[in-house]
Amino acid sequence: MKAASKKQAGKFPGLRLIGQRLYISGRSYWAGWMEEKASGLSKKQLYVALTGFIAVAGAYCIFLVYQGISGGSSDSVGTGRIRYVRTEPAAAIPHDSRPGNEFLKIKAFRNYIDSLDGTVQGRKIRDSIMQARPGLLDSIAAAEAYFKRN
């Protein structure tokens, strides 16, 4: 069973296997290129280049640590508590406060519910609505009262 799975892995390499192969070939190419460039330098020149690279990298690391400690960077992140949240003012949503359309829609729905009492099929529909939404008539009455008050 294991032999069959190894054959399948060899036939159909997955993305991970392809990535590993690309990485190894790139690493080999880079090592060959670097060896070719460094082959013309003496041992002393290689040590000077290595020392220079370490000095520049170390100086940059020390600079970053100093900037972080002294707060000299303008992009510093505070570690204190958040005192307020900056937000853009919300755009006002236009609302028609007149009881025009809403009241008419509620009244029309109330008339529809009342008209369902006239037939047997209508009563079945009304009962199923009332069973699914038990407080619907109370909500309609409250909304009508609200619109009549205002």
mmCIF file of the C-alpha atoms, coordinates in Angstrom:
data_MODEL
# 
_entry.id   MODEL 
# 
loop_
_atom_site.group_PDB 
_atom_site.id 
_atom_site.type_symbol 
_atom_site.label_atom_id 
_atom_site.label_alt_id 
_atom_site.label_comp_id 
_atom_site.label_asym_id 
_atom_site.label_entity_id 
_atom_site.label_seq_id 
_atom_site.pdbx_PDB_ins_code 
_atom_site.Cartn_x 
_atom_site.Cartn_y 
_atom_site.Cartn_z 
_atom_site.occupancy 
_atom_site.B_iso_or_equiv 
_atom_site.pdbx_formal_charge 
_atom_site.auth_seq_id 
_atom_site.auth_comp_id 
_atom_site.auth_asym_id 
_atom_site.auth_atom_id 
_atom_site.pdbx_PDB_model_num 
ATOM 1   C CA . MET A 1 1   ? 0.000   0.000  0.000   1.00 0.00 ? 1   MET A CA 1 
ATOM 2   C CA . LYS A 1 2   ? 2.851   2.387  0.828   1.00 0.00 ? 2   LYS A CA 1 
ATOM 3   C CA . ALA A 1 3   ? 4.593   1.635  -2.471  1.00 0.00 ? 3   ALA A CA 1 
ATOM 4   C CA . ALA A 1 4   ? 1.479   2.608  -4.408  1.00 0.00 ? 4   ALA A CA 1 
ATOM 5   C CA . SER A 1 5   ? 1.199   5.912  -2.572  1.00 0.00 ? 5   SER A CA 1 
ATOM 6   C CA . LYS A 1 6   ? 4.881   6.678  -3.263  1.00 0.00 ? 6   LYS A CA 1 
ATOM 7   C CA . LYS A 1 7   ? 4.359   5.971  -6.962  1.00 0.00 ? 7   LYS A CA 1 
ATOM 8   C CA . GLN A 1 8   ? 1.372   8.307  -7.015  1.00 0.00 ? 8   GLN A CA 1 
ATOM 9   C CA . ALA A 1 9   ? 3.354   11.028 -5.271  1.00 0.00 ? 9   ALA A CA 1 
ATOM 10  C CA . GLY A 1 10  ? 6.104   10.638 -7.885  1.00 0.00 ? 10  GLY A CA 1 
ATOM 11  C CA . LYS A 1 11  ? 3.675   10.715 -10.803 1.00 0.00 ? 11  LYS A CA 1 
ATOM 12  C CA . PHE A 1 12  ? 1.581   13.636 -9.624  1.00 0.00 ? 12  PHE A CA 1 
ATOM 13  C CA . PRO A 1 13  ? 3.739   15.905 -7.479  1.00 0.00 ? 13  PRO A CA 1 
ATOM 14  C CA . GLY A 1 14  ? 1.774   18.251 -5.308  1.00 0.00 ? 14  GLY A CA 1 
ATOM 15  C CA . LEU A 1 15  ? 2.257   21.953 -5.027  1.00 0.00 ? 15  LEU A CA 1 
ATOM 16  C CA . ARG A 1 16  ? 4.421   21.515 -1.952  1.00 0.00 ? 16  ARG A CA 1 
ATOM 17  C CA . LEU A 1 17  ? 6.803   19.158 -3.777  1.00 0.00 ? 17  LEU A CA 1 
ATOM 18  C CA . ILE A 1 18  ? 7.033   21.551 -6.718  1.00 0.00 ? 18  ILE A CA 1 
ATOM 19  C CA . GLY A 1 19  ? 7.812   24.410 -4.316  1.00 0.00 ? 19  GLY A CA 1 
ATOM 20  C CA . GLN A 1 20  ? 10.556  22.372 -2.642  1.00 0.00 ? 20  GLN A CA 1 
ATOM 21  C CA . ARG A 1 21  ? 12.133  21.544 -5.999  1.00 0.00 ? 21  ARG A CA 1 
ATOM 22  C CA . LEU A 1 22  ? 12.052  25.192 -7.065  1.00 0.00 ? 22  LEU A CA 1 
ATOM 23  C CA . TYR A 1 23  ? 13.602  26.259 -3.765  1.00 0.00 ? 23  TYR A CA 1 
ATOM 24  C CA . ILE A 1 24  ? 16.429  23.728 -4.031  1.00 0.00 ? 24  ILE A CA 1 
ATOM 25  C CA . SER A 1 25  ? 17.200  24.621 -7.644  1.00 0.00 ? 25  SER A CA 1 
ATOM 26  C CA . GLY A 1 26  ? 17.154  28.356 -6.823  1.00 0.00 ? 26  GLY A CA 1 
ATOM 27  C CA . ARG A 1 27  ? 19.416  27.813 -3.841  1.00 0.00 ? 27  ARG A CA 1 
ATOM 28  C CA . SER A 1 28  ? 21.860  25.826 -5.963  1.00 0.00 ? 28  SER A CA 1 
ATOM 29  C CA . TYR A 1 29  ? 21.840  28.507 -8.671  1.00 0.00 ? 29  TYR A CA 1 
ATOM 30  C CA . TRP A 1 30  ? 22.440  31.252 -6.079  1.00 0.00 ? 30  TRP A CA 1 
ATOM 31  C CA . ALA A 1 31  ? 25.293  29.327 -4.453  1.00 0.00 ? 31  ALA A CA 1 
ATOM 32  C CA . GLY A 1 32  ? 26.959  28.761 -7.840  1.00 0.00 ? 32  GLY A CA 1 
ATOM 33  C CA . TRP A 1 33  ? 26.596  32.424 -8.791  1.00 0.00 ? 33  TRP A CA 1 
ATOM 34  C CA . MET A 1 34  ? 28.029  33.595 -5.453  1.00 0.00 ? 34  MET A CA 1 
ATOM 35  C CA . GLU A 1 35  ? 30.917  31.131 -5.684  1.00 0.00 ? 35  GLU A CA 1 
ATOM 36  C CA . GLU A 1 36  ? 31.723  32.385 -9.176  1.00 0.00 ? 36  GLU A CA 1 
ATOM 37  C CA . LYS A 1 37  ? 31.757  36.025 -7.995  1.00 0.00 ? 37  LYS A CA 1 
ATOM 38  C CA . ALA A 1 38  ? 33.797  35.289 -4.869  1.00 0.00 ? 38  ALA A CA 1 
ATOM 39  C CA . SER A 1 39  ? 36.362  33.054 -6.598  1.00 0.00 ? 39  SER A CA 1 
ATOM 40  C CA . GLY A 1 40  ? 38.290  36.100 -7.838  1.00 0.00 ? 40  GLY A CA 1 
ATOM 41  C CA . LEU A 1 41  ? 38.677  37.578 -4.345  1.00 0.00 ? 41  LEU A CA 1 
ATOM 42  C CA . SER A 1 42  ? 41.455  36.765 -1.920  1.00 0.00 ? 42  SER A CA 1 
ATOM 43  C CA . LYS A 1 43  ? 40.776  35.495 1.586   1.00 0.00 ? 43  LYS A CA 1 
ATOM 44  C CA . LYS A 1 44  ? 41.611  38.913 3.038   1.00 0.00 ? 44  LYS A CA 1 
ATOM 45  C CA . GLN A 1 45  ? 39.138  40.652 0.700   1.00 0.00 ? 45  GLN A CA 1 
ATOM 46  C CA . LEU A 1 46  ? 36.414  38.178 1.686   1.00 0.00 ? 46  LEU A CA 1 
ATOM 47  C CA . TYR A 1 47  ? 37.015  38.895 5.393   1.00 0.00 ? 47  TYR A CA 1 
ATOM 48  C CA . VAL A 1 48  ? 36.888  42.654 4.775   1.00 0.00 ? 48  VAL A CA 1 
ATOM 49  C CA . ALA A 1 49  ? 33.620  42.294 2.835   1.00 0.00 ? 49  ALA A CA 1 
ATOM 50  C CA . LEU A 1 50  ? 32.126  40.108 5.582   1.00 0.00 ? 50  LEU A CA 1 
ATOM 51  C CA . THR A 1 51  ? 33.239  42.534 8.306   1.00 0.00 ? 51  THR A CA 1 
ATOM 52  C CA . GLY A 1 52  ? 31.779  45.471 6.366   1.00 0.00 ? 52  GLY A CA 1 
ATOM 53  C CA . PHE A 1 53  ? 28.455  43.677 5.886   1.00 0.00 ? 53  PHE A CA 1 
ATOM 54  C CA . ILE A 1 54  ? 28.252  42.781 9.592   1.00 0.00 ? 54  ILE A CA 1 
ATOM 55  C CA . ALA A 1 55  ? 29.118  46.369 10.601  1.00 0.00 ? 55  ALA A CA 1 
ATOM 56  C CA . VAL A 1 56  ? 26.456  47.909 8.332   1.00 0.00 ? 56  VAL A CA 1 
ATOM 57  C CA . ALA A 1 57  ? 23.774  45.403 9.375   1.00 0.00 ? 57  ALA A CA 1 
ATOM 58  C CA . GLY A 1 58  ? 24.652  45.815 13.067  1.00 0.00 ? 58  GLY A CA 1 
ATOM 59  C CA . ALA A 1 59  ? 24.609  49.618 12.830  1.00 0.00 ? 59  ALA A CA 1 
ATOM 60  C CA . TYR A 1 60  ? 21.176  49.509 11.209  1.00 0.00 ? 60  TYR A CA 1 
ATOM 61  C CA . CYS A 1 61  ? 19.855  47.178 13.918  1.00 0.00 ? 61  CYS A CA 1 
ATOM 62  C CA . ILE A 1 62  ? 21.202  49.459 16.639  1.00 0.00 ? 62  ILE A CA 1 
ATOM 63  C CA . PHE A 1 63  ? 19.617  52.457 14.883  1.00 0.00 ? 63  PHE A CA 1 
ATOM 64  C CA . LEU A 1 64  ? 16.227  50.688 14.809  1.00 0.00 ? 64  LEU A CA 1 
ATOM 65  C CA . VAL A 1 65  ? 16.442  49.786 18.496  1.00 0.00 ? 65  VAL A CA 1 
ATOM 66  C CA . TYR A 1 66  ? 17.416  53.370 19.377  1.00 0.00 ? 66  TYR A CA 1 
ATOM 67  C CA . GLN A 1 67  ? 14.507  54.774 17.335  1.00 0.00 ? 67  GLN A CA 1 
ATOM 68  C CA . GLY A 1 68  ? 12.116  52.398 19.086  1.00 0.00 ? 68  GLY A CA 1 
ATOM 69  C CA . ILE A 1 69  ? 13.314  53.284 22.567  1.00 0.00 ? 69  ILE A CA 1 
ATOM 70  C CA . SER A 1 70  ? 13.623  57.046 22.113  1.00 0.00 ? 70  SER A CA 1 
ATOM 71  C CA . GLY A 1 71  ? 10.347  57.398 20.235  1.00 0.00 ? 71  GLY A CA 1 
ATOM 72  C CA . GLY A 1 72  ? 12.037  59.285 17.411  1.00 0.00 ? 72  GLY A CA 1 
ATOM 73  C CA . SER A 1 73  ? 9.900   57.593 14.806  1.00 0.00 ? 73  SER A CA 1 
ATOM 74  C CA . SER A 1 74  ? 6.775   59.422 13.688  1.00 0.00 ? 74  SER A CA 1 
ATOM 75  C CA . ASP A 1 75  ? 4.981   56.116 13.104  1.00 0.00 ? 75  ASP A CA 1 
ATOM 76  C CA . SER A 1 76  ? 5.163   54.942 16.707  1.00 0.00 ? 76  SER A CA 1 
ATOM 77  C CA . VAL A 1 77  ? 2.309   52.948 18.169  1.00 0.00 ? 77  VAL A CA 1 
ATOM 78  C CA . GLY A 1 78  ? 1.049   53.957 21.583  1.00 0.00 ? 78  GLY A CA 1 
ATOM 79  C CA . THR A 1 79  ? 0.751   51.369 24.297  1.00 0.00 ? 79  THR A CA 1 
ATOM 80  C CA . GLY A 1 80  ? -1.603  53.268 26.609  1.00 0.00 ? 80  GLY A CA 1 
ATOM 81  C CA . ARG A 1 81  ? -5.350  52.984 26.931  1.00 0.00 ? 81  ARG A CA 1 
ATOM 82  C CA . ILE A 1 82  ? -7.589  54.183 24.146  1.00 0.00 ? 82  ILE A CA 1 
ATOM 83  C CA . ARG A 1 83  ? -9.205  57.420 25.292  1.00 0.00 ? 83  ARG A CA 1 
ATOM 84  C CA . TYR A 1 84  ? -11.469 58.060 22.322  1.00 0.00 ? 84  TYR A CA 1 
ATOM 85  C CA . VAL A 1 85  ? -12.154 56.687 18.915  1.00 0.00 ? 85  VAL A CA 1 
ATOM 86  C CA . ARG A 1 86  ? -11.892 59.000 15.933  1.00 0.00 ? 86  ARG A CA 1 
ATOM 87  C CA . THR A 1 87  ? -14.819 58.536 13.613  1.00 0.00 ? 87  THR A CA 1 
ATOM 88  C CA . GLU A 1 88  ? -16.276 60.467 10.752  1.00 0.00 ? 88  GLU A CA 1 
ATOM 89  C CA . PRO A 1 89  ? -19.625 62.094 11.518  1.00 0.00 ? 89  PRO A CA 1 
ATOM 90  C CA . ALA A 1 90  ? -22.451 59.936 10.292  1.00 0.00 ? 90  ALA A CA 1 
ATOM 91  C CA . ALA A 1 91  ? -24.395 61.218 7.358   1.00 0.00 ? 91  ALA A CA 1 
ATOM 92  C CA . ALA A 1 92  ? -27.931 62.155 8.308   1.00 0.00 ? 92  ALA A CA 1 
ATOM 93  C CA . ILE A 1 93  ? -30.472 59.756 6.861   1.00 0.00 ? 93  ILE A CA 1 
ATOM 94  C CA . PRO A 1 94  ? -33.396 61.709 5.503   1.00 0.00 ? 94  PRO A CA 1 
ATOM 95  C CA . HIS A 1 95  ? -36.596 60.577 7.174   1.00 0.00 ? 95  HIS A CA 1 
ATOM 96  C CA . ASP A 1 96  ? -40.046 61.761 6.356   1.00 0.00 ? 96  ASP A CA 1 
ATOM 97  C CA . SER A 1 97  ? -41.637 62.244 9.759   1.00 0.00 ? 97  SER A CA 1 
ATOM 98  C CA . ARG A 1 98  ? -45.106 62.690 8.288   1.00 0.00 ? 98  ARG A CA 1 
ATOM 99  C CA . PRO A 1 99  ? -47.290 59.637 8.817   1.00 0.00 ? 99  PRO A CA 1 
ATOM 100 C CA . GLY A 1 100 ? -48.062 59.410 5.107   1.00 0.00 ? 100 GLY A CA 1 
ATOM 101 C CA . ASN A 1 101 ? -46.779 56.264 3.454   1.00 0.00 ? 101 ASN A CA 1 
ATOM 102 C CA . GLU A 1 102 ? -46.076 54.222 6.561   1.00 0.00 ? 102 GLU A CA 1 
ATOM 103 C CA . PHE A 1 103 ? -49.503 54.846 8.013   1.00 0.00 ? 103 PHE A CA 1 
ATOM 104 C CA . LEU A 1 104 ? -51.178 54.034 4.699   1.00 0.00 ? 104 LEU A CA 1 
ATOM 105 C CA . LYS A 1 105 ? -49.223 50.774 4.418   1.00 0.00 ? 105 LYS A CA 1 
ATOM 106 C CA . ILE A 1 106 ? -50.166 49.744 7.959   1.00 0.00 ? 106 ILE A CA 1 
ATOM 107 C CA . LYS A 1 107 ? -53.813 50.639 7.362   1.00 0.00 ? 107 LYS A CA 1 
ATOM 108 C CA . ALA A 1 108 ? -53.869 48.689 4.070   1.00 0.00 ? 108 ALA A CA 1 
ATOM 109 C CA . PHE A 1 109 ? -52.341 45.634 5.778   1.00 0.00 ? 109 PHE A CA 1 
ATOM 110 C CA . ARG A 1 110 ? -54.892 45.876 8.595   1.00 0.00 ? 110 ARG A CA 1 
ATOM 111 C CA . ASN A 1 111 ? -57.716 46.017 5.995   1.00 0.00 ? 111 ASN A CA 1 
ATOM 112 C CA . TYR A 1 112 ? -56.221 42.972 4.222   1.00 0.00 ? 112 TYR A CA 1 
ATOM 113 C CA . ILE A 1 113 ? -56.098 40.969 7.463   1.00 0.00 ? 113 ILE A CA 1 
ATOM 114 C CA . ASP A 1 114 ? -59.697 41.982 8.258   1.00 0.00 ? 114 ASP A CA 1 
ATOM 115 C CA . SER A 1 115 ? -60.856 41.039 4.746   1.00 0.00 ? 115 SER A CA 1 
ATOM 116 C CA . LEU A 1 116 ? -59.534 37.519 5.188   1.00 0.00 ? 116 LEU A CA 1 
ATOM 117 C CA . ASP A 1 117 ? -62.363 36.807 7.670   1.00 0.00 ? 117 ASP A CA 1 
ATOM 118 C CA . GLY A 1 118 ? -64.919 36.866 4.824   1.00 0.00 ? 118 GLY A CA 1 
ATOM 119 C CA . THR A 1 119 ? -64.169 33.410 3.329   1.00 0.00 ? 119 THR A CA 1 
ATOM 120 C CA . VAL A 1 120 ? -63.223 29.977 4.588   1.00 0.00 ? 120 VAL A CA 1 
ATOM 121 C CA . GLN A 1 121 ? -59.958 29.998 2.619   1.00 0.00 ? 121 GLN A CA 1 
ATOM 122 C CA . GLY A 1 122 ? -59.223 33.522 3.919   1.00 0.00 ? 122 GLY A CA 1 
ATOM 123 C CA . ARG A 1 123 ? -59.744 32.392 7.518   1.00 0.00 ? 123 ARG A CA 1 
ATOM 124 C CA . LYS A 1 124 ? -57.218 29.578 6.971   1.00 0.00 ? 124 LYS A CA 1 
ATOM 125 C CA . ILE A 1 125 ? -54.677 32.087 5.656   1.00 0.00 ? 125 ILE A CA 1 
ATOM 126 C CA . ARG A 1 126 ? -55.387 34.485 8.546   1.00 0.00 ? 126 ARG A CA 1 
ATOM 127 C CA . ASP A 1 127 ? -55.067 31.704 11.130  1.00 0.00 ? 127 ASP A CA 1 
ATOM 128 C CA . SER A 1 128 ? -51.769 30.532 9.643   1.00 0.00 ? 128 SER A CA 1 
ATOM 129 C CA . ILE A 1 129 ? -50.437 34.128 9.736   1.00 0.00 ? 129 ILE A CA 1 
ATOM 130 C CA . MET A 1 130 ? -51.561 34.552 13.342  1.00 0.00 ? 130 MET A CA 1 
ATOM 131 C CA . GLN A 1 131 ? -50.011 31.215 14.289  1.00 0.00 ? 131 GLN A CA 1 
ATOM 132 C CA . ALA A 1 132 ? -46.675 32.181 12.703  1.00 0.00 ? 132 ALA A CA 1 
ATOM 133 C CA . ARG A 1 133 ? -46.759 35.742 14.131  1.00 0.00 ? 133 ARG A CA 1 
ATOM 134 C CA . PRO A 1 134 ? -48.802 35.725 17.356  1.00 0.00 ? 134 PRO A CA 1 
ATOM 135 C CA . GLY A 1 135 ? -48.271 39.387 18.313  1.00 0.00 ? 135 GLY A CA 1 
ATOM 136 C CA . LEU A 1 136 ? -48.839 40.847 14.840  1.00 0.00 ? 136 LEU A CA 1 
ATOM 137 C CA . LEU A 1 137 ? -52.268 42.369 15.504  1.00 0.00 ? 137 LEU A CA 1 
ATOM 138 C CA . ASP A 1 138 ? -51.027 43.980 18.719  1.00 0.00 ? 138 ASP A CA 1 
ATOM 139 C CA . SER A 1 139 ? -48.064 45.470 16.848  1.00 0.00 ? 139 SER A CA 1 
ATOM 140 C CA . ILE A 1 140 ? -50.341 46.835 14.129  1.00 0.00 ? 140 ILE A CA 1 
ATOM 141 C CA . ALA A 1 141 ? -52.638 48.393 16.738  1.00 0.00 ? 141 ALA A CA 1 
ATOM 142 C CA . ALA A 1 142 ? -49.667 49.969 18.546  1.00 0.00 ? 142 ALA A CA 1 
ATOM 143 C CA . ALA A 1 143 ? -48.278 51.377 15.290  1.00 0.00 ? 143 ALA A CA 1 
ATOM 144 C CA . GLU A 1 144 ? -51.653 52.828 14.339  1.00 0.00 ? 144 GLU A CA 1 
ATOM 145 C CA . ALA A 1 145 ? -51.952 54.433 17.780  1.00 0.00 ? 145 ALA A CA 1 
ATOM 146 C CA . TYR A 1 146 ? -48.459 55.896 17.463  1.00 0.00 ? 146 TYR A CA 1 
ATOM 147 C CA . PHE A 1 147 ? -49.204 57.448 14.067  1.00 0.00 ? 147 PHE A CA 1 
ATOM 148 C CA . LYS A 1 148 ? -52.580 58.817 15.273  1.00 0.00 ? 148 LYS A CA 1 
ATOM 149 C CA . ARG A 1 149 ? -50.867 60.496 18.264  1.00 0.00 ? 149 ARG A CA 1 
ATOM 150 C CA . ASN A 1 150 ? -48.216 62.169 16.120  1.00 0.00 ? 150 ASN A CA 1 
# 
